[in-house]
Amino acid sequence: MKIVRFTAVFIILALGAAAASTPTATLKPSPPPSSSSTPTPAATASPKPRETETKAAEEPGFEAVFGVAGLLAAAVAFLVRWERR
């Protein structure tokens, strides 16, 4: 039973650390509109990818957290069944 208790504590700590390390988005106030009545359109060749879009795609989301939690739960179930033998 020591392994099961240790594994349960490890799961709780791992999920807590994953939740604590999740970055939060901060909103910055937009600048006030300019005083010109008609803005001049700027010619753009191709749109640049925004940093937030590319960064969000690289970071693991909730799917990764639940995937790891599922693997750990399966490991605990296996260890409990192994000790009952």
Number of C-alpha atoms within 10 A of each C-alpha: 10 7 12 16 11 11 17 15 11 13 17 12 12 16 15 11 11 13 12 10 9 12 8 7 7 6 6 6 6 6 6 6 6 8 7 7 6 7 8 7 6 6 6 7 6 6 6 7 8 8 8 9 9 10 9 10 9 8 11 10 11 12 9 12 14 12 11 15 16 12 11 17 15 12 14 19 12 12 15 14 10 9 10 7 5
